[in-house]
Amino acid sequence: MILLDRPNEDLNAYLEAIDKLTSVEYFFTSKIRCRVGNDVHERVNELLSKAIHGLENEFHRLLTKCRFGYLFV
């Protein structure tokens, strides 16, 4: 699954997967008012949390790389 990969491997695909995931969540939580919608909502929130954490880590990695890159140039 793309969201479990690191975002630096293919950032566009990673962001597209996040968009699709939010669309799936919207579909199930707004159109279908049943237990399935609640289960989907919980799973989507879990995956989005992991995706956000991955993006934060990648951003931190890039900042560190740029900061130390300037020190050694």
N, C-alpha and C positions, 0 to 999 in steps of 0.2 A: 504494500500500500504506500502511496506517495507520501502521505502525511507522516509516516513513521520513518521516512528517510530524512537526511539533513537537507535543509532548504538550499544549501549552496550547490547541490548536485544538479538541480534544475528548478530555479526559482519560479519561473513562469508556470511550470506544471504544478508546483507546490501551491502557488496562489490560486490557480484555477481549481485545484482540488478543494481548497478552503471555500471558494465561492460555491462550488457544487454542493458541498456539505451543508452550507447555510441554506441553500435552496431546498435541499432534501428536508432539512429540519423545518423550514417554513411550510412546506407542503404537508408534512405529517402532523404538525401541531396546529395548523390553521384550518385544514380541510377535513381532517379525520379526528373527531373528538372521541377517542377511545383509548384503551390501555396501550395499544400499539404506539400511539402518538407520544405517550409519556415515556415509554421505553426508548423510542427513537430519540426523543429530546435528551434523555440522560446520556445515551451513547454519543450523540453528537457533541454535547457539552464536554464530555471526556476527551473526545478526539480534538475538538477545538482548543481545549486547554493544552494538550500536548503540542499542537501546531504552534500556538502562541509561544510556548516555552522554547520550541525549536527556533522560531524566528528571533526571539530575544537572545538566545545563545549565539546564533549566527551573527546578529548585529554586534554583540559584544566581541566576538572573534574578529570581525572586520575592523572594529574600532581599535582593538589591541594591535592588530596587524598594521594598520595605518600609523598608529602612534609610534610603534617601535620602528617602522619603516623610515620615518622622518629622523629618528635618532641615529640611524646607521647610514644615511645617505651623504 
